[in-house]
Amino acid sequence: MELVPIGIFHSPYKTKDEAPHQGRGSEVVAYIEVFEKYIQGLKDIEEAKYLIILYWAHQAKRDVLVTKTPFSDVPKGVFACRSPNRPNPILLDVAELVDRKGNVLVVKGIDAIDSSPVLDIKPFYAEIDVPKEILFSSVVRKESET
Amino acid sequence: MELVPIGIFHSPYKTKDEAPHQGRGSEVVAYIEVFEKYIQGLKDIEEAKYLIILYWAHQAKRDVLVTKTPFSDVPKGVFACRSPNRPNPILLDVAELVDRKGNVLVVKGIDAIDSSPVLDIKPFYAEIDVPKEILFSSVVRKESET
């Protein structure tokens, strides 16, 4: 199972310390350069408002199974948290597609550091990527807040 | 970028034709066997109700860039649709964690076919995996339906 980079992130975050723990809601703009060889795969991508971007955490440690998180003193299993350190350091950002300029996607809501290899891009669909109960509970939460 | 299987899917779907296009909402139960070498990575996974499971579509074609979808006669770029055929056939299921029995996770809401290699497991968090606008629009939709 050998991966090929289909593109590369151009991000203002140059180091792990500069990047946020999570990108959602960030107004920071980043660019995905899709390599020419794969440009046909972008056909009709403008129809998507949000994208799931899978990228490779090229600076991650792959031999870590239990790790501290920023949210607790109790170490967690890597499959029970979102640490970039994991056996297969494939990270996931749900990003807003702001614009497309040829082979370059302009996106918001990312936490990837500069030069991260991009592995895959998929359109995000609430109907398949959000459990029904969560959409429903967000309604309940909103109503109880008002 | 060489991947290692951290486990394997035991799924009732034996062939691509048997599997649904998407697993969300399915009551069908499947099992993820996490290999002994990686079992420490599961520490505290019971705290998650939903998991993002990344798995390898071992029967996918990797040289396809434009493809027909079940939803339209117009072919789309593979990065603009959810076809398993793509340069890096890493598929994603947001599944419900029903139970854990040692190194086996019992999950619902999957579309993986039997024996698919499992690459990564992450806890799903609405706060980071669902765009704010989508949670909000689900509220609007619900209210307009009532």
Interface residues (C-beta under 8 A of the other chain):
Chain A: M1 E2 L3 V4 P5 I6 Q22 R24 G25 V34 Y38 Q40 G41 L42 K43 D44 I45 E47 A48 Y50 I52 L54 W56 L65 V66 V74 P75 K76 G77 V78 F79 A80 C81 R82 R86 P87 N88 I90 L92 V94 E96 G109 P117 L119 D120 I121 K122 P123 F124 Y125 A126 E127 I128 D129 V130 P131 K132 I134 L135 F136 S138 V139 K142
Chain B: M1 E2 L3 V4 P5 I6 Q22 R24 G25 V34 Y38 Q40 G41 L42 K43 D44 I45 E47 A48 Y50 I52 L54 W56 L65 V66 V74 P75 K76 G77 V78 F79 A80 C81 R82 R86 P87 N88 I90 L92 V94 E96 G109 P117 L119 D120 I121 K122 P123 F124 Y125 A126 E127 I128 D129 V130 P131 K132 I134 L135 F136 S138 V139 K142 E143
